[in-house]
């Protein structure tokens, strides 16, 4: 999954009102998993695990915290 045209925490198109200052402190610190697909803006199915998180987009497949270098 590549970083596409949608904010992974709000689902809004990048450049259309998606401002990092709108995000919570947890998002800014990298503690909150993405809730929307960065490629298409669809809502993700997210499972938070003790050692990270795992999410699935119905169109673009799986992504997890280890694939982004986060734990």
C-alpha positions as CSV (number, residue, x, y, z in Angstrom):
1,X,0.0,0.0,0.0
2,X,1.5,3.3,-1.0
3,X,0.8,6.7,0.5
4,X,-1.9,7.9,-1.8
5,X,-4.1,10.9,-1.9
6,X,-6.1,10.4,1.3
7,X,-5.3,11.2,5.0
8,X,-5.2,7.8,6.8
9,X,-6.6,9.3,10.0
10,X,-9.5,11.4,8.6
11,X,-10.3,9.9,5.2
12,X,-10.3,13.3,3.6
13,X,-8.5,13.9,0.3
14,X,-5.0,15.4,0.9
15,X,-5.1,19.1,0.1
16,X,-8.8,19.4,0.7
17,X,-8.8,20.5,4.3
18,X,-6.7,17.7,5.7
19,X,-4.4,19.6,8.1
20,X,-2.0,17.8,10.5
21,X,-3.0,20.2,13.3
22,X,-6.5,18.6,13.1
23,X,-5.1,15.4,14.4
24,X,-5.0,14.3,18.1
25,X,-1.7,14.2,20.0
26,X,-1.8,10.3,19.7
27,X,-1.9,10.6,15.9
28,X,0.9,13.1,15.9
29,X,3.1,10.8,18.0
30,X,2.4,7.8,15.8
31,X,0.5,5.9,18.5
32,X,-2.9,5.8,16.7
33,X,-3.3,3.3,13.8
34,X,-4.6,4.6,10.4
35,X,-8.4,4.3,10.2
36,X,-8.8,5.0,6.4
37,X,-7.0,3.7,3.3
38,X,-4.4,6.2,2.1
39,X,-5.0,5.0,-1.5
40,X,-8.8,5.2,-1.7
41,X,-10.1,6.8,1.5
42,X,-12.2,3.8,2.4
43,X,-12.7,2.9,6.1
44,X,-10.2,0.2,7.2
45,X,-10.9,-2.8,9.4
46,X,-8.3,-2.3,12.2
47,X,-7.2,-4.7,14.9
48,X,-5.0,-3.3,17.7
49,X,-2.6,-5.9,19.0
50,X,-0.3,-5.8,22.1
51,X,2.7,-5.4,19.8
52,X,1.2,-3.1,17.1
53,X,-1.8,-3.1,14.8
54,X,-3.1,-4.8,11.6
55,X,-5.5,-3.2,9.1
56,X,-7.3,-4.3,6.0
57,X,-8.7,-2.3,3.1
58,X,-11.4,-4.1,1.1
59,X,-9.7,-2.9,-2.1
60,X,-6.0,-2.7,-1.3
61,X,-5.4,-5.5,1.1
62,X,-3.5,-5.7,4.4
63,X,-1.0,-3.4,6.1
64,X,0.4,-3.6,9.6
65,X,2.6,-1.5,11.9
66,X,5.7,-3.6,11.2
67,X,5.5,-2.9,7.5
68,X,5.7,0.8,8.3
69,X,8.5,0.4,10.7
70,X,6.3,1.1,13.7
71,X,5.7,-1.1,16.8
